[in-house]
Amino acid sequence: MELAGCAALVTGGASGIGAAIAADLEAAGARVVIADRGGSPIAVDLSRAGEARRMVTAAVEHLAGLDLLVNNAGGYSGATFPTDDDWRSSLELNLLSAMEAIKYALPSLAKRPGCVVNIASSAALGGDPYRGVEYAVAKAGLIRLTSALATIDGVRVNAVCPHTVATNAVLRSLETHTLEELAPHPPTLLGLDEVVAALRQLIEDDSLSGRVTVLTGGESPRILHRA
């Protein structure tokens, strides 16, 4: 898909990976609208049920259509399962909002047709214990959502699955924590440019659908799934 002139929605685009993605898309000539909790054109809390529909409606109105959806919003603040009922909000943020965003964006995306890229996480991979159970489960669901849909109504669905990325938030955490404390089996930190490059390939290559590209610092990208 050609990025110049395309209408793109980036969720969680006010900072970190999302901000890097939005900036790159804009540099390539895309018309980008950012959705985030605050300080963005579309203020939305995707941990709350029903917010994704409002977000997509606002984005379609803002851009007069939609060609590209990047489901980047996600995260968790600590382990909550099974002691805290709030784990449901993590599932909403990291999985269900992406499913709903695709559902409500599909009529607009299918007109081009456009594409969807989901940002997953290495927390979804492997068989080791993980503190953020609900986060890992949700991101695993996002990967399977990607491969299960692959192409729907002509719209391609792909995903990038990065390990620990050198965002400002991660770099601040490393001032008081080691990389080993932040991530199991820690690799070299990924650069934001590596995540952006993987995403660009999935957008621009019209032959790719149902693909999950796994990124680990210091290693070449590997393909977890391909349709």
N, C-alpha and C positions, 0 to 999 in steps of 0.2 A: 504494500500500500504506500502510495506517495504521501509524505507528511505535509508538504507545502499546501497550505490552504485547508487542511483537514480540521474538523472540530473535535477537540479532545477534552475529556473529563478525567482529572487525576484526583483520586481520593487520598486524604492524608497528605496533601501536597504543599502544606505550609512550611515544612521543615524536613530535614533528613533525606532519606531516599526519595520521597515524593517530590520534594523541592528540586532535587537534582534532575529528576525525570521531567518535571514541568519546564525547567529552564532549557533542557536539551531539546524538547519538543518545540518550544517557542523559537529556539535558534534555528531549527530546521524549517520554520515557516508555518507551523501549526497554530491554530487559534485555540488557546488553552484556557479552561476554567478550572480553578482549584476548589475543592471542597474539603473543609477541615473544621475542627471544633470552634475556632475563632481566628480572626485576622485574615479571613479569606473571603472571596466573593460569595461563596455559598457556605454559610455557617451551619454545621450539622454535627450531631452526635450519633455516630453510627453504632454505638453500643446500645441504642434505644430502638426497639422494634418500630418499624414503620417509617423511620427517617430516610431510608434509602430511596423510597418512592418519591418523597418530597424533593430530595436531592437531584434525582434524575430529571424530574419535571422542571426544576429550576434551571438545570444545565441545558436542557433542550431549548427552553425558552431563551436563555442567554445567548446561545450559539446558533440559534435557528436550525437546530438539528444536531446530530451526534454521529461521528464516524469512528471514534476510538474511545474505549473505556479502559482506564488503568485502575484496577482495584488494589490500591497500595495501603489503605488505612489498616492499622492493626497494632498489636502490642498487648502487653500485660504488665501490671505493676508488682505482682508477687503471686506466690502460690495461694490459691483459694479453695481448691477442691480437696477433700469433700467438706471442709469445715465451714465454708462461707457460701451462702446462697447466691452471692454476686457472681459466681462463675458463669452464670447464664449470660451476663453482659459481655463476657469475653468471647463466647460463642457467637453472639450477635455481631460483635465488632469484626471478628477475624474470619467468619465464614458466612453467616446468614445474610449480612448486609451485602456481601459480594454476590450471593445468589440472587437477592432481590434486585440489586443494581443491574445485573445482566437481564433479568426478566423484564424490567421496566424500560431498559435502554434498547432492547432487542428490536422493537418496531422501527426506531430511527437508524440503528446500526445496519439493519437488513436492507435499507434503501440503497446503500453504496455498492456492495456490502462492506462493512467495516470490520473491526476486530476488537478483541478483548485480551488484555494481558493481566493476569493475576500475580501478585507478589506474595509468594509463600515463604517458607523458612526451613532451614535445616533442622529446626526443632521437630519437624514432622517426620524426619527420617531416622532409620536405625531402630535398635531395640533396647537402648540404654534408658535407665530411669531419668526423668526430667521433672524439675520442680513445678513448672507451669503446665500442669497436666491439661487443663482446658485449652490453653494456647496451642500446645503440641497437637492435641486432637483436632482442633479447628483448622490448623494449617495442613494437617494430613487430609482433612476433608476438602480443603481448597485444591490440593494437588489432584485428588480423585475427581473432583468436579471438573477440573480442566481436561483431564484425559477422557472422562465420560462424555462430555459435551463435544469436544474436538471441533466440530463444525455444526452450527445450528442455524437454519434459515440462511445459509451462505456466510454466516459470520464465523470467523476463525477465533478459537479460544486457545491461548497458550499461557505458560507460566514461567516465571523466574523464581528459583529457590536458592537464595543466598545464605551462606553462613554469616558470621559476624562481620558487619560492615563498619567502616571507619566514619560513622556519622559524628556530628559534634556531641551528641548525647553519649555515645559510646566512648569517645575520647575523654569526656569529662568523667565518666565512670572509672576509666583507667587511672585517674589521678588518685583514687582511693582503693581500687580493686585490681587484682591481677586478671590477665586474660583467661587464666584457668578458672577463676571464680565466675567470670561472666559467661563462659561457654564450655560445655564438655568437649574434651579432645580438641583444644583450641588450635586452629590453623593460624597462618598469617592473616592479618586483617584484610578484608576486601576493600578496594577503593570504590568510591561511588561511581567512578567512570566505568568500572568493570560491570557493574549492575546495569548502568545505562546502555552500554554497548550490547549486552545480551538482550535487553528489552528492544532496542532498535532493530536487531536482526529479526526478532519474532514479529515485529510490526511490518517491516519492509519486505520480507520474503513471503509472497502470497502462497507458496507451496507448503508452508508450515502451519499445522493445526494439531491440537491435542499434545503439544510438545511441552515438556517440563525440563528446563535447563538448570542444572545444579551448579552453583558457583562456590568454590572453596578457595580461600586465599592461598596464593602460591602454586595453584594447580590450574590446568586447562579446564574449561567448562566441560561437563559431561551431560549426556542426555539420559534422563531417568525414564521418560516416556516419549514415544512418538506415535502419531496416528498413521 
